[in-house]
Amino acid sequence: MSFIRRLGAVLLLLCASAVQAADLPLQLQQLADQTDQAWNTRDAQRLAGYYADDASFSISGRALSGRAAIADYFKQSLAAVPAGITHRTEVRRVEALGPYLITDNAVFLEQPGADGSRRLLREFHTIAILRRAGEGWTLAAVRAIALGAPAQATRN
């Protein structure tokens, strides 16, 4: 193969990698939206399915290890959530670390109003570590930190 062809192939690979990297925040927000949808429909099994078999999850000082334990936690906790309460995640930052991605996220538990507004009930900061799973990503570790009590904020 000539030098020009090899150089072209390398440049093509670099461009493809740059496009994939640019798409990562969008891909991860879509994954967050899917997990929100599972939470909002109270589907604990589907929600746990986004976690790796050996994943870890920590919330409010409670540490869980493995997808089965995470599924049990979601089954119990989602059963206690009042009807109408929604979960919304905003992916705020994405950083690559070797084969992993790390995200900083804001998570909001909200109560929708009849007028389309949303009253903030609780806010969390989450840090997630994701690893490749086929063409997508799976959650390897999630740490959720509850923030202070919200002011009576309403969003449209």
Backbone hydrogen bonds, N-H to C=O, Kabsch-Sander energy under -0.5 kcal/mol:
donor,donor_aa,acceptor,acceptor_aa,energy
6,R,2,S,-2.4
7,L,3,F,-2.7
8,G,4,I,-2.5
9,A,5,R,-2.5
10,V,6,R,-2.4
11,L,7,L,-2.6
12,L,8,G,-2.4
13,L,9,A,-2.2
14,L,10,V,-2.5
15,C,11,L,-2.6
16,A,12,L,-2.4
17,S,13,L,-2.4
18,A,14,L,-2.2
19,V,15,C,-2.3
20,Q,16,A,-2.3
21,A,17,S,-2.5
22,A,18,A,-2.1
23,D,19,V,-1.6
24,L,20,Q,-0.7
24,L,21,A,-0.8
27,Q,23,D,-2.8
28,L,24,L,-3.0
29,Q,25,P,-2.1
30,Q,26,L,-2.3
31,L,27,Q,-2.1
32,A,28,L,-2.4
33,D,29,Q,-2.5
34,Q,30,Q,-2.1
35,T,31,L,-2.3
36,D,32,A,-2.5
37,Q,33,D,-2.3
38,A,34,Q,-2.1
39,W,35,T,-2.4
40,N,36,D,-3.2
41,T,37,Q,-1.5
42,R,39,W,-1.5
43,D,38,A,-2.8
44,A,42,R,-1.1
47,L,43,D,-2.5
48,A,44,A,-2.7
49,G,45,Q,-1.5
50,Y,47,L,-1.4
51,Y,48,A,-1.9
52,A,139,L,-2.9
55,A,52,A,-1.8
56,S,140,A,-1.7
57,F,64,L,-2.2
58,S,142,V,-2.2
59,I,62,R,-2.2
60,S,144,A,-1.0
62,R,59,I,-2.4
63,A,61,G,-0.6
64,L,57,F,-3.1
66,G,55,A,-3.9
67,R,53,D,-1.9
70,I,66,G,-2.0
71,A,67,R,-2.8
72,D,68,A,-2.2
73,Y,69,A,-2.2
74,F,70,I,-2.6
75,K,71,A,-2.5
76,Q,72,D,-2.3
77,S,73,Y,-3.1
78,L,74,F,-2.7
79,A,75,K,-1.2
80,A,76,Q,-0.7
80,A,77,S,-0.7
81,V,78,L,-1.0
85,I,82,P,-1.5
86,T,110,E,-3.2
88,R,108,F,-2.2
90,E,106,A,-3.0
91,V,89,T,-0.5
92,R,90,E,-0.7
92,R,104,D,-2.6
93,R,104,D,-1.6
95,E,102,I,-2.4
97,L,100,Y,-2.9
100,Y,97,L,-2.1
101,L,130,L,-2.3
102,I,95,E,-3.0
103,T,128,A,-2.5
104,D,93,R,-1.9
105,N,126,T,-2.7
106,A,90,E,-2.4
107,V,124,F,-2.6
108,F,88,R,-2.9
109,L,122,R,-3.0
110,E,86,T,-2.6
110,E,108,F,-0.6
111,Q,119,R,-2.3
113,G,117,S,-3.4
116,G,113,G,-1.8
118,R,155,R,-3.0
119,R,111,Q,-2.6
120,L,118,R,-0.6
120,L,153,A,-2.0
121,L,109,L,-3.2
122,R,109,L,-1.5
124,F,107,V,-2.7
125,H,145,I,-2.6
126,T,105,N,-2.2
127,I,143,R,-2.2
128,A,103,T,-2.2
129,I,141,A,-3.0
130,L,101,L,-3.0
130,L,128,A,-0.5
131,R,138,T,-2.2
132,R,99,P,-0.6
133,A,136,G,-2.3
136,G,133,A,-2.0
138,T,131,R,-2.6
139,L,50,Y,-2.8
140,A,129,I,-3.2
140,A,138,T,-0.6
141,A,129,I,-1.7
142,V,56,S,-1.8
143,R,127,I,-2.5
144,A,58,S,-3.0
145,I,125,H,-3.0
145,I,143,R,-0.5
146,A,144,A,-0.5
147,L,123,E,-3.0
153,A,151,A,-3.0
155,R,118,R,-2.8
